[in-house]
C-alpha cells in the first residue's frame, strides 16, 4: 500500500488516500467551507490520478447516520456495518458524484477530464 496526498495551496482543502491493489481508501477529507469549488477541482485531480494508477474502487468509512442519508438514491454500496461505523464503496467512475452526494450536492455533473 502507498499513500497519496492532494493539497490546495489556495485553501485548506486536503484529500489523503491509501491505495492498495485496485482500491483507494479515503483516509482524510478536509474541506475549506469557503473554497468548496476548489475542493471539487481537487477531487477531480485526485480521481484522475487514481484512474491513471488503475484504481477501480473507492472505499470510505462513514457514520451510520451518514449512511442512512446516503443509501437512498446513491451509487455507494454497503461493504461493512456495525454500530460505530459503516464502510461504503463505489466504482472510481462514480467517485465524484458519490462524494458530492455525500456533501449534499445531489445534482452535479463532474467536469470532463
C-alpha positions in Angstrom: 0.0 0.0 0.0 1.0 3.6 -0.6 -0.4 7.0 0.4 -1.2 10.0 -1.8 -2.0 13.5 -0.6 -3.7 16.2 -2.6 -3.4 19.7 -1.1 -4.6 23.0 -2.4 -2.2 26.0 -2.0 -5.1 28.4 -2.1 -7.3 26.7 0.6 -7.3 24.3 3.5 -8.7 21.5 1.3 -6.9 18.2 1.7 -7.6 14.7 0.4 -5.5 11.8 1.6 -5.9 8.3 0.3 -4.2 5.0 0.8 -4.0 2.8 -2.4 -3.8 -0.9 -2.2 -4.1 -3.0 -5.3 -7.1 -1.6 -7.3 -8.7 0.2 -4.3 -8.3 3.6 -2.8 -9.3 4.2 0.8 -10.3 7.8 1.5 -8.4 8.4 4.8 -8.8 12.2 5.2 -11.1 14.7 3.5 -10.8 18.3 4.8 -13.0 20.8 3.1 -12.4 24.5 3.4 -16.0 25.8 3.6 -15.1 29.0 1.8 -13.5 27.1 -1.1 -15.8 24.2 -1.9 -15.4 24.8 -5.7 -11.7 24.4 -5.3 -12.4 21.1 -3.4 -14.3 19.7 -6.4 -11.5 20.6 -8.7 -9.1 18.9 -6.3 -11.3 15.9 -6.1 -11.3 15.7 -9.9 -7.5 15.8 -9.9 -7.4 13.1 -7.2 -9.8 10.8 -9.2 -7.8 11.4 -12.4 -4.6 10.4 -10.6 -6.3 7.3 -9.2 -7.6 6.3 -12.6 -4.1 6.6 -14.0 -2.9 4.3 -11.3 -5.5 1.7 -12.3 -7.7 2.2 -9.2 -11.2 0.7 -9.8 -12.9 1.4 -6.4 -13.1 4.0 -3.6 -13.8 2.9 0.0 -14.8 5.3 2.7 -15.8 5.0 6.3 -18.9 7.0 7.5 -21.2 7.1 10.5 -24.4 5.1 10.5 -26.3 8.3 10.4 -24.5 9.5 7.3 -25.1 6.1 5.7 -28.8 6.4 6.3 -28.8 9.7 4.4 -26.6 8.3 1.6 -28.1 4.8 1.0 -31.1 6.0 -0.9 -30.5 7.5 -4.4 -26.8 6.9 -4.3 -24.2 4.6 -6.0 -22.5 3.8 -2.8 -22.5 0.1 -1.9 -22.5 -1.1 1.7 -19.4 -3.1 2.4 -19.5 -3.5 6.2 -21.6 -2.1 9.0 -21.6 -2.0 12.8 -22.9 0.4 15.5 -19.9 2.8 15.3 -19.1 3.0 11.5 -20.2 1.9 8.0 -17.7 1.1 5.3 -19.0 2.0 1.8 -17.6 1.5 -1.7 -18.2 2.9 -5.1 -16.7 2.5 -8.6 -14.0 5.0 -9.5 -16.1 6.4 -12.3 -18.8 7.3 -9.8 -16.4 8.7 -7.1 -17.0 12.4 -7.8 -20.8 12.0 -8.0 -20.9 9.8 -4.9 -18.6 12.1 -2.9 -20.5 15.2 -3.9 -23.8 13.5 -2.9 -22.3 12.8 0.5 -21.6 16.5 0.8 -25.2 17.4 0.0 -24.6 18.2 -3.7 -27.2 15.9 -5.3 -27.2 17.3 -8.8 -23.7 17.5 -10.0 -22.1 17.0 -13.4 -18.4 16.5 -12.8 -16.0 18.4 -15.1 -14.8 16.4 -18.0 -11.1 15.3 -17.8 
